[in-house]
Amino acid sequence: MVFRNHWFNLVYKAAKSTRKIRTLLTPIGATIFCLFTASFVLAAISIDRLLDLPRLLPEMIRLTVSIPVITLGAVITVWSGFHFLKAKGTPVPFNPPPRVVKTGPYMYVRNPMLAGVFVFLYGLGFYINSISLVVFFVPIFVLVNVWELKQIEEPELIKRLGDEYIKYRRETPIFIPSRKPKSNSEV
């Protein structure tokens, strides 16, 4: 609980700080997320080798499955990032847009960027033929990120953005889109 409170306060203070401080913290936050994500991939590769786990898919099927999944994940992530930049913010919680982003993929889900990363990691798991990445490490990565979203990011967004975010959260699913986008207005 102490860690959660410290992390929450750090994110909130950074998001409310001056543009100069937010700009300085952005590459630090991005690096931390990339290293955190890479640690799951490296751990999976190590476990696969250590336990001599079988390959996930035959070679010919591996590329047929992995390339479209990796591409889909990358496209969703980049598309989402573009809408954050367009709203004058970054994907890094230390330097967020000043208002709720409701355009592009954010019309369908609240966290399309993270959903894109999840899809990308599954595709990468198939590409490198890692059974432990697909079956164990990506699901753990998803759970850790959902915990962080629910315990830190969403409470910070509610504190910083108030009713606008509460309404958006109520109307928009977290990761899996509903049939039609909600009638969210433009940023």
Secondary structure, DSSP 8 states (H G I E B T S, - for coil): -HHHHHHHHHHHHHHTS-HHHHHHHHHHHHHHHHHHHHHHHHHHHHHHHHTT---SS-HHHHHHHHHHHHHHHHHHHHHHHHHHHHTT--SSTTS--SS---SGGGGT-S-HHHHHHHHHHHHHHHHTT-HHIIIIIHHHHHHHHHHHIIIIIHHHHHHHHTHHHHHHHHHS-SSS--SS-------
